[in-house]
């Protein structure tokens, strides 16, 4: 837990809390172990939107990629679809293949005014 006077780090790994392991096996990746890092911003948004870390991990494992930003950024990045019950959510990730890490940048609920009915395509 961070105190009000201390600045949180850029990344927070949800590992030692018991709620999420520090690394997670991804069957679709060639890497046997992939470390998932969460930016503090992502953790805050997950808390505000009541999206659990386990649901985020499941979405990352499923790799339901909506948009791929690999060509636009220095590190491969993706927009991934997940579900909390029947409610869809989007995860913005950044990947560092050399370090075998995925960073969750943010997690948000897609706006029905900006996304088509399936929440996979922009209007």
DSSP file (Angstrom, degrees, kcal/mol; ACC not computed):
  #  RESIDUE AA STRUCTURE BP1 BP2  ACC     N-H-->O    O-->H-N    N-H-->O    O-->H-N    TCO  KAPPA ALPHA  PHI   PSI    X-CA   Y-CA   Z-CA
    1    1 A X              0   0    0      0, 0.0     2,-0.4     0, 0.0     0, 0.0   0.000 360.0 360.0 360.0 141.5    0.0    0.0    0.0
    2    2 A X        -     0   0    0      2,-0.0     2,-0.1     1,-0.0     6,-0.1  -0.743 360.0-130.3 -97.0 141.1    1.3    3.5   -0.8
    3    3 A X        -     0   0    0     -2,-0.4     3,-0.4     1,-0.1     5,-0.0  -0.476  25.0-112.7 -82.7 161.9    1.2    6.3    1.6
    4    4 A X  S    S+     0   0    0      1,-0.2    -1,-0.1    -2,-0.1    -2,-0.0   0.763 116.8  49.7 -65.8 -24.6   -0.2    9.7    0.7
    5    5 A X  S    S+     0   0    0      2,-0.1     2,-0.3     0, 0.0    -1,-0.2   0.711  98.4  77.8 -88.7 -21.0    3.2   11.3    0.9
    6    6 A X  S    S-     0   0    0     -3,-0.4     2,-0.4     1,-0.0    -4,-0.0  -0.690  79.1-128.4 -91.4 142.1    5.0    8.7   -1.2
    7    7 A X        -     0   0    0     -2,-0.3    -4,-0.1     1,-0.0    -2,-0.1  -0.750  28.6-122.1 -84.5 130.0    4.8    8.7   -5.0
    8    8 A X        -     0   0    0     -2,-0.4     4,-0.1     1,-0.1    -1,-0.0  -0.350  32.3-100.7 -69.4 155.0    3.8    5.2   -6.4
    9    9 A X        -     0   0    0      2,-0.2    31,-0.4     1,-0.1    -1,-0.1  -0.237  30.9-108.2 -68.8 165.2    6.2    3.6   -8.8
   10   10 A X  S    S+     0   0    0     29,-0.1    30,-0.9     1,-0.1     2,-0.4   0.846 105.2  33.4 -62.6 -33.9    5.5    3.6  -12.6
   11   11 A X  E     -A   39   0A   0     28,-0.2     2,-0.5    29,-0.1    28,-0.3  -0.949  65.7-164.4-124.9 143.9    4.6    0.0  -12.5
   12   12 A X  E     -A   38   0A   0     26,-4.3    26,-1.8    -2,-0.4     2,-0.7  -0.988  11.5-150.9-126.0 122.4    3.1   -2.1   -9.8
   13   13 A X        -     0   0    0     -2,-0.5     2,-1.6    24,-0.2     3,-0.4  -0.829   8.5-146.5 -93.0 119.9    3.3   -5.9  -10.1
   14   14 A X        +     0   0    0     -2,-0.7    22,-0.1    22,-0.3    -2,-0.0  -0.682  63.9 108.8 -84.6  90.9    0.4   -7.6   -8.5
   15   15 A X    >   +     0   0    0     -2,-1.6     3,-1.1     7,-0.1     5,-0.3   0.651  64.4  45.9-131.3 -55.8    2.3  -10.6   -7.3
   16   16 A X  T 3  S+     0   0    0     -3,-0.4    -2,-0.1     1,-0.2     5,-0.1   0.495  91.6  83.1 -81.2  -1.4    2.9  -10.8   -3.6
   17   17 A X  T 3  S-     0   0    0      3,-0.3    -1,-0.2     1,-0.1     4,-0.1   0.685  97.9-124.5 -74.6 -16.0   -0.7  -10.0   -2.7
   18   18 A X  S <  S+     0   0    0     -3,-1.1     3,-0.1     2,-0.4    -2,-0.1   0.233  94.2  91.5  90.0 -15.4   -1.8  -13.5   -3.2
   19   19 A X  S    S+     0   0    0      1,-0.3     2,-0.4     2,-0.0    -3,-0.1   0.753  95.0  18.7 -83.7 -25.3   -4.4  -12.4   -5.7
   20   20 A X  S    S-     0   0    0     -5,-0.3    -2,-0.4    -7,-0.1    -3,-0.3  -0.988  78.1-120.8-149.2 134.0   -2.3  -12.7   -8.7
   21   21 A X        -     0   0    0     -2,-0.4    15,-0.2    -3,-0.1    -7,-0.1  -0.371  25.0-121.8 -71.4 155.4    0.9  -14.6   -9.5
   22   22 A X  S    S+     0   0    0     -7,-0.2    14,-1.0     1,-0.1     2,-0.3   0.780  98.3  28.4 -69.2 -25.7    3.9  -12.6  -10.6
   23   23 A X  E    S-B   35   0A   0     12,-0.2     2,-0.4    -8,-0.1    12,-0.2  -0.971  70.6-161.1-135.3 153.7    4.1  -14.6  -13.8
   24   24 A X  E     -B   34   0A   0     10,-2.7    10,-1.5    -2,-0.3     2,-0.4  -0.993  23.1-118.1-136.6 136.6    1.4  -16.4  -15.8
   25   25 A X        -     0   0    0     -2,-0.4     2,-0.6     8,-0.2     8,-0.1  -0.623  24.7-164.5 -78.1 129.5    1.6  -19.1  -18.4
   26   26 A X    >   -     0   0    0      5,-0.5     3,-0.9    -2,-0.4     5,-0.1  -0.958   6.9-162.5-116.5 111.9    0.4  -18.0  -21.8
   27   27 A X  T 3  S+     0   0    0     -2,-0.6    -1,-0.1     1,-0.2    35,-0.1   0.831  88.9  54.3 -64.4 -34.1   -0.3  -21.0  -24.1
   28   28 A X  T 3  S+     0   0    0     33,-0.3    -1,-0.2     2,-0.0     2,-0.2   0.648  96.7  79.7 -78.7 -13.7   -0.3  -18.9  -27.3
   29   29 A X  S <  S-     0   0    0     -3,-0.9    -3,-0.1     2,-0.2     5,-0.0  -0.629  78.6-135.7 -88.8 152.3    3.1  -17.4  -26.6
   30   30 A X  S    S+     0   0    0     -2,-0.2     2,-0.3     3,-0.0    -1,-0.1   0.616  82.8  93.6 -78.0 -12.5    6.3  -19.3  -27.3
   31   31 A X  S    S-     0   0    0      1,-0.1    -5,-0.5    -5,-0.1    -2,-0.2  -0.648  71.6-145.4 -83.5 134.0    7.6  -18.2  -23.9
   32   32 A X  S    S+     0   0    0     -2,-0.3     2,-0.4     1,-0.2    -1,-0.1   0.825  86.7  26.5 -68.7 -29.6    7.0  -20.6  -21.0
   33   33 A X        -     0   0    0     -8,-0.1     2,-0.5     2,-0.0    -1,-0.2  -0.997  65.2-171.0-137.4 133.0    6.5  -17.8  -18.5
   34   34 A X  E     -B   24   0A   0    -10,-1.5   -10,-2.7    -2,-0.4     2,-0.4  -0.989  18.3-139.2-123.7 127.7    5.3  -14.2  -19.1
   35   35 A X  E     -Bc  23 101A   0     65,-2.5    67,-2.7    -2,-0.5     2,-0.6  -0.706  13.6-150.6 -85.8 133.4    5.5  -11.6  -16.4
   36   36 A X  E     - c   0 102A   0    -14,-1.0     2,-0.4    -2,-0.4   -22,-0.3  -0.926  13.0-170.8-106.8 120.6    2.4   -9.3  -16.2
   37   37 A X  E     - c   0 103A   0     65,-3.2    67,-3.3    -2,-0.6     2,-0.5  -0.869   7.8-152.8-108.9 144.8    3.1   -5.8  -14.9
   38   38 A X  E     -Ac  12 104A   0    -26,-1.8   -26,-4.3    -2,-0.4    67,-0.1  -0.972  12.4-134.8-118.4 124.7    0.3   -3.3  -14.0
   39   39 A X  E  >  -A   11   0A   0     65,-2.4     4,-2.1    -2,-0.5     3,-0.3  -0.458  27.8-115.9 -67.8 151.8    0.8    0.4  -14.2
   40   40 A X  H  > S+     0   0    0    -30,-0.9     4,-2.6   -31,-0.4     5,-0.2   0.894 117.5  57.8 -57.1 -40.2   -0.6    2.2  -11.2
   41   41 A X  H  > S+     0   0    0    -31,-0.3     4,-2.4     1,-0.2    -1,-0.2   0.911 105.8  49.5 -56.1 -44.1   -3.1    3.9  -13.5
   42   42 A X  H  > S+     0   0    0     62,-0.3     4,-2.7    63,-0.3    -1,-0.2   0.909 110.1  50.0 -63.5 -43.0   -4.4    0.5  -14.7
   43   43 A X  H  X S+     0   0    0     -4,-2.1     4,-2.2     2,-0.2    -1,-0.2   0.908 110.8  50.1 -62.8 -41.7   -4.8   -0.7  -11.1
   44   44 A X  H  X S+     0   0    0     -4,-2.6     4,-2.6     2,-0.2    -2,-0.2   0.927 112.9  46.1 -61.7 -45.2   -6.7    2.4  -10.2
   45   45 A X  H  X S+     0   0    0     -4,-2.4     4,-2.3     2,-0.2    -2,-0.2   0.884 110.4  52.9 -67.7 -38.3   -9.0    2.0  -13.2
   46   46 A X  H  <>S+     0   0    0     -4,-2.7     5,-2.6     2,-0.2     4,-0.5   0.921 111.6  46.9 -60.8 -43.2   -9.6   -1.7  -12.5
   47   47 A X  H ><5S+     0   0    0     -4,-2.2     3,-1.0     3,-0.2    -2,-0.2   0.946 113.3  47.9 -63.3 -49.1  -10.6   -0.8   -8.9
   48   48 A X  H 3<5S+     0   0    0     -4,-2.6    -1,-0.2     1,-0.2    -2,-0.2   0.849 118.6  40.4 -60.1 -35.5  -12.9    2.0  -10.1
   49   49 A X  T 3<5S-     0   0    0     -4,-2.3    -1,-0.2    -5,-0.2    -2,-0.2   0.350 109.0-121.7 -99.0   4.8  -14.6   -0.2  -12.7
   50   50 A X  T < 5 +     0   0    0     -3,-1.0     2,-0.6    -4,-0.5    -3,-0.2   0.911  58.2 151.0  54.7  48.5  -14.7   -3.3  -10.5
   51   51 A X      < -     0   0    0     -5,-2.6    -1,-0.2    -6,-0.1    -2,-0.1  -0.956  39.1-134.8-111.1 120.6  -12.6   -5.4  -13.0
   52   52 A X     >  -     0   0    0     -2,-0.6     4,-1.8     1,-0.1     5,-0.1  -0.340  13.0-124.1 -78.6 154.9  -10.6   -8.1  -11.2
   53   53 A X  H  > S+     0   0    0      1,-0.2     4,-2.6     2,-0.2     5,-0.2   0.838 112.9  57.9 -62.7 -33.8   -7.0   -8.9  -11.9
   54   54 A X  H  > S+     0   0    0      2,-0.2     4,-2.3     1,-0.2    -1,-0.2   0.883 105.6  48.9 -66.6 -36.8   -8.1  -12.5  -12.6
   55   55 A X  H  > S+     0   0    0      2,-0.2     4,-2.1     1,-0.2    28,-0.3   0.883 110.9  50.5 -68.4 -37.6  -10.4  -11.3  -15.4
   56   56 A X  H  X S+     0   0    0     -4,-1.8     4,-2.4     2,-0.2    -2,-0.2   0.936 110.9  49.2 -63.8 -46.0   -7.6   -9.2  -16.9
   57   57 A X  H  X S+     0   0    0     -4,-2.6     4,-2.5     1,-0.2    -2,-0.2   0.913 110.0  51.2 -59.5 -43.2   -5.3  -12.2  -16.8
   58   58 A X  H  X S+     0   0    0     -4,-2.3     4,-2.2     1,-0.2    -1,-0.2   0.901 110.1  49.6 -61.7 -40.4   -7.9  -14.4  -18.5
   59   59 A X  H  X>S+     0   0    0     -4,-2.1     4,-1.5     2,-0.2     5,-0.7   0.899 110.8  49.8 -65.1 -40.3   -8.4  -11.8  -21.2
   60   60 A X  H  <5S+     0   0    0     -4,-2.4    -2,-0.2     1,-0.2    -1,-0.2   0.899 111.3  49.3 -64.6 -40.1   -4.6  -11.6  -21.7
   61   61 A X  H  <5S+     0   0    0     -4,-2.5   -33,-0.3     1,-0.2    -2,-0.2   0.888 110.4  50.0 -65.2 -39.3   -4.4  -15.4  -21.9
   62   62 A X  H  <5S-     0   0    0     -4,-2.2    -1,-0.2    -5,-0.2    -2,-0.2   0.776  93.0-153.6 -70.7 -26.2   -7.3  -15.5  -24.5
   63   63 A X  T  <5 +     0   0    0     -4,-1.5     2,-1.8     1,-0.2    -3,-0.1   0.897  21.8 174.9  52.4  48.8   -5.5  -12.9  -26.6
   64   64 A X      < -     0   0    0     -5,-0.7    17,-2.6    17,-0.4     2,-0.4  -0.617  17.8-164.6 -82.3  80.9   -8.7  -11.5  -28.1
   65   65 A X  E     +D   80   0A   0     -2,-1.8    15,-0.2    15,-0.2     3,-0.1  -0.563  22.3 175.4 -78.3 123.4   -6.9   -8.7  -29.9
   66   66 A X  E    S+     0   0A   0     13,-3.2     2,-0.4    -2,-0.4    14,-0.2   0.857  72.7  10.5 -90.4 -46.2   -9.1   -5.9  -31.2
   67   67 A X  E     -D   79   0A   0     12,-1.3    12,-2.8    54,-0.0     2,-0.5  -0.992  64.3-149.2-137.3 143.7   -6.4   -3.6  -32.5
   68   68 A X  E     +D   78   0A   0     -2,-0.4     3,-0.3    10,-0.2    10,-0.2  -0.963  13.3 178.2-116.5 120.6   -2.7   -4.1  -32.9
   69   69 A X    >>  +     0   0    0      8,-2.7     3,-1.2    -2,-0.5     4,-1.0   0.129  43.9 118.9-105.1  18.3   -0.5   -1.0  -32.5
   70   70 A X  T 34 S+     0   0    0      7,-0.4     3,-0.4     1,-0.3    -1,-0.2   0.845  75.6  48.7 -55.6 -39.0    2.8   -2.7  -33.1
   71   71 A X  T 34 S+     0   0    0     -3,-0.3    -1,-0.3     1,-0.2    -2,-0.1   0.716 111.2  50.9 -75.7 -19.9    3.7   -0.6  -36.1
   72   72 A X  T <4 S+     0   0    0     -3,-1.2     2,-0.3     5,-0.1    -1,-0.2   0.610 108.6  47.5 -94.7 -13.4    2.9    2.7  -34.4
   73   73 A X  S  < S-     0   0    0     -4,-1.0     4,-0.1    -3,-0.4     0, 0.0  -0.854  80.7-116.3-130.0 160.7    4.9    2.3  -31.2
   74   74 A X  S    S+     0   0    0     -2,-0.3     2,-0.4     2,-0.1    -1,-0.1   0.854 105.0  42.5 -66.5 -33.9    8.4    1.3  -30.2
   75   75 A X  S    S-     0   0    0     -6,-0.1    21,-0.1    21,-0.1    -2,-0.1  -0.881 105.7 -94.0-108.9 145.7    7.2   -1.7  -28.2
   76   76 A X        -     0   0    0     19,-0.4    19,-3.1    -2,-0.4     2,-0.3  -0.351  51.6-175.9 -56.4 131.7    4.4   -4.0  -29.5
   77   77 A X  E     - E   0  94A   0     17,-0.2    -8,-2.7    -4,-0.1    -7,-0.4  -0.952   6.5-176.1-132.6 152.0    1.1   -2.8  -28.1
   78   78 A X  E     -DE  68  93A   0     15,-1.5    15,-2.7    -2,-0.3     2,-0.5  -0.974  27.4-133.2-145.8 157.1   -2.4   -4.1  -28.4
   79   79 A X  E     -DE  67  92A   0    -12,-2.8   -13,-3.2    -2,-0.3   -12,-1.3  -0.978  34.8-168.1-109.2 121.6   -6.0   -3.4  -27.5
   80   80 A X  E     -DE  65  91A   0     11,-2.8    11,-2.6    -2,-0.5     2,-0.4  -0.891  14.7-134.3-119.1 141.4   -7.5   -6.6  -26.0
   81   81 A X  E     + E   0  90A   0    -17,-2.6   -17,-0.4    -2,-0.4     2,-0.3  -0.746  30.2 165.0 -94.2 138.7  -11.1   -7.5  -25.2
   82   82 A X  E     - E   0  89A   0      7,-2.7     7,-2.5    -2,-0.4     2,-0.4  -0.890  23.9-132.7-140.9 173.5  -12.1   -9.1  -22.0
   83   83 A X  E     - E   0  88A   0     -2,-0.3     2,-0.6   -28,-0.3     5,-0.2  -0.997  10.1-164.3-135.7 137.9  -15.3   -9.7  -20.0
   84   84 A X  E >  S- E   0  87A   0      3,-2.9     3,-1.7    -2,-0.4     2,-0.4  -0.921  84.6 -49.6-111.7  97.0  -16.3   -9.2  -16.4
   85   85 A X  T 3  S-     0   0    0     -2,-0.6     0, 0.0     1,-0.3     0, 0.0  -0.632 122.1 -26.1  68.1-125.6  -19.5  -11.4  -16.4
   86   86 A X  T 3  S+     0   0    0     -2,-0.4     2,-0.5    -3,-0.1    -1,-0.3   0.484 118.1 103.1 -93.9  -5.1  -21.4  -10.2  -19.5
   87   87 A X  E <   -E   84   0A   0     -3,-1.7    -3,-2.9     1,-0.0     2,-0.1  -0.681  66.8-140.0 -84.7 120.4  -19.8   -6.7  -19.3
   88   88 A X  E     -E   83   0A   0     -2,-0.5     2,-0.3    -5,-0.2    22,-0.3  -0.469  21.7-178.7 -77.4 151.0  -17.0   -6.1  -21.9
   89   89 A X  E     -E   82   0A   0     -7,-2.5    -7,-2.7    20,-0.2     2,-0.4  -0.972  18.2-133.6-142.0 159.3  -13.9   -4.3  -21.1
   90   90 A X  E     -EF  81 108A   0     18,-3.2    18,-2.4    -2,-0.3     2,-0.4  -0.888  11.2-159.0-115.1 144.7  -10.8   -3.2  -23.0
   91   91 A X  E     -EF  80 107A   0    -11,-2.6   -11,-2.8    -2,-0.4     2,-0.6  -0.989   6.0-153.2-122.9 127.3   -7.1   -3.6  -22.0
   92   92 A X  E     -EF  79 106A   0     14,-2.5    13,-2.9    -2,-0.4    14,-1.2  -0.904  25.6-177.0 -98.1 123.0   -4.3   -1.5  -23.5
   93   93 A X  E     -EF  78 104A   0    -15,-2.7   -15,-1.5    -2,-0.6     2,-0.4  -0.840  22.6-157.7-121.0 157.1   -1.1   -3.5  -23.2
   94   94 A X  E     -EF  77 103A   0      9,-2.2     9,-3.5    -2,-0.3     2,-0.4  -0.991  19.1-150.5-127.6 138.5    2.6   -2.9  -24.1
   95   95 A X  E     - F   0 102A   0    -19,-3.1     2,-0.5    -2,-0.4   -19,-0.4  -0.910  16.8-168.7-119.1 139.8    4.9   -5.8  -24.6
   96   96 A X  E  >> - F   0 101A   0      5,-2.9     5,-2.0    -2,-0.4     4,-0.8  -0.844   8.5-177.8-120.6  90.6    8.6   -6.2  -24.0
   97   97 A X  T  45S+     0   0    0     -2,-0.5     3,-0.4     1,-0.2    -1,-0.1   0.840  79.5  58.2 -61.5 -34.3    9.5   -9.5  -25.7
   98   98 A X  T  45S+     0   0    0      1,-0.2    -1,-0.2     2,-0.1    -2,-0.0   0.892 115.7  35.2 -63.4 -38.6   13.2   -9.4  -24.7
   99   99 A X  T  45S-     0   0    0     -3,-0.5    -1,-0.2     2,-0.1    -2,-0.2   0.474 108.7-125.3 -91.7  -3.5   12.2   -9.2  -21.0
  100  100 A X  T  <5 +     0   0    0     -4,-0.8   -65,-2.5    -3,-0.4     2,-0.4   0.923  64.0 138.9  58.0  46.9    9.2  -11.5  -21.5
  101  101 A X  E   < -cF  35  96A   0     -5,-2.0    -5,-2.9   -67,-0.2     2,-0.4  -0.936  43.6-161.3-126.0 144.9    6.9   -8.9  -20.0
  102  102 A X  E     -cF  36  95A   0    -67,-2.7   -65,-3.2    -2,-0.4     2,-0.5  -0.995  14.5-155.6-118.4 129.4    3.4   -7.6  -20.7
  103  103 A X  E     -cF  37  94A   0     -9,-3.5    -9,-2.2    -2,-0.4     2,-0.8  -0.928   9.7-143.1-107.6 125.6    2.5   -4.2  -19.2
  104  104 A X  E     -cF  38  93A   0    -67,-3.3   -65,-2.4    -2,-0.5   -62,-0.3  -0.790  20.7-179.4 -84.7 112.2   -1.2   -3.4  -18.6
  105  105 A X  E     -     0   0A   0    -13,-2.9   -63,-0.3    -2,-0.8     2,-0.3   0.920  61.0 -20.7 -81.7 -47.9   -1.3    0.3  -19.4
  106  106 A X  E     - F   0  92A   0    -14,-1.2   -14,-2.5   -64,-0.1     2,-0.4  -0.983  49.6-147.9-157.0 162.1   -5.0    0.9  -18.7
  107  107 A X  E     + F   0  91A   0     -2,-0.3     2,-0.3   -16,-0.2   -16,-0.2  -0.998  29.0 165.5-134.1 129.3   -8.3   -1.0  -18.5
  108  108 A X  E     - F   0  90A   0    -18,-2.4   -18,-3.2    -2,-0.4     2,-0.6  -0.956  40.2-111.5-144.4 162.4  -11.6    0.7  -19.5
  109  109 A X        -     0   0    0     -2,-0.3   -20,-0.2   -20,-0.2     2,-0.1  -0.845  45.3-117.1 -91.4 123.5  -15.2    0.1  -20.3
  110  110 A X        -     0   0    0     -2,-0.6     2,-0.5   -22,-0.3   -22,-0.1  -0.360  24.6-119.8 -66.1 140.1  -15.8    0.8  -24.0
  111  111 A X    >>  -     0   0    0      1,-0.1     3,-1.8    -2,-0.1     4,-1.5  -0.677  10.2-144.2 -81.6 122.9  -18.2    3.6  -24.7
  112  112 A X  T 34 S+     0   0    0     -2,-0.5    -1,-0.1     1,-0.3     7,-0.1   0.735 100.2  60.2 -60.7 -23.1  -21.3    2.5  -26.7
  113  113 A X  T 34 S+     0   0    0      1,-0.2    -1,-0.3     3,-0.0     3,-0.0   0.687 113.2  36.1 -77.0 -18.1  -21.2    5.8  -28.6
  114  114 A X  T <4 S+     0   0    0     -3,-1.8     9,-2.4     2,-0.1     2,-0.3   0.596 114.9  56.9-108.0 -16.3  -17.7    5.1  -29.9
  115  115 A X  B  < S-G  122   0B   0     -4,-1.5     7,-0.2     7,-0.3    -1,-0.1  -0.886  82.3-111.9-121.0 148.1  -17.8    1.4  -30.5
  116  116 A X    >   -     0   0    0      5,-3.4     3,-2.4    -2,-0.3     5,-0.1  -0.169  50.5 -85.7 -67.0 171.3  -20.1   -0.8  -32.6
  117  117 A X  T 3  S+     0   0    0      1,-0.3    -1,-0.1     2,-0.1    -2,-0.0   0.775 130.2  52.0 -53.6 -33.6  -22.5   -3.2  -30.8
  118  118 A X  T 3  S-     0   0    0      3,-0.1    -1,-0.3     1,-0.0    -2,-0.0   0.538 102.2-132.8 -82.6  -5.4  -19.9   -6.0  -30.5
  119  119 A X  S <  S+     0   0    0     -3,-2.4    -2,-0.1     2,-0.2     3,-0.1   0.691  85.6  96.6  60.5  21.9  -17.4   -3.5  -28.9
  120  120 A X  S    S+     0   0    0      1,-0.2     2,-0.4   -54,-0.0    -1,-0.1   0.565  77.6  48.5-110.1 -17.2  -14.7   -4.8  -31.3
  121  121 A X  S    S-     0   0    0     -5,-0.1    -5,-3.4   -54,-0.0    -2,-0.2  -0.977  80.2-122.9-129.8 138.2  -14.9   -2.1  -34.0
  122  122 A X  B      G  115   0B   0     -2,-0.4    -7,-0.3    -7,-0.2    -8,-0.1  -0.476 360.0 360.0 -75.4 150.1  -15.0    1.6  -33.7
  123  123 A X              0   0    0     -9,-2.4    -8,-0.1    -2,-0.1    -1,-0.1   0.464 360.0 360.0 -74.7 360.0  -17.9    3.5  -35.2
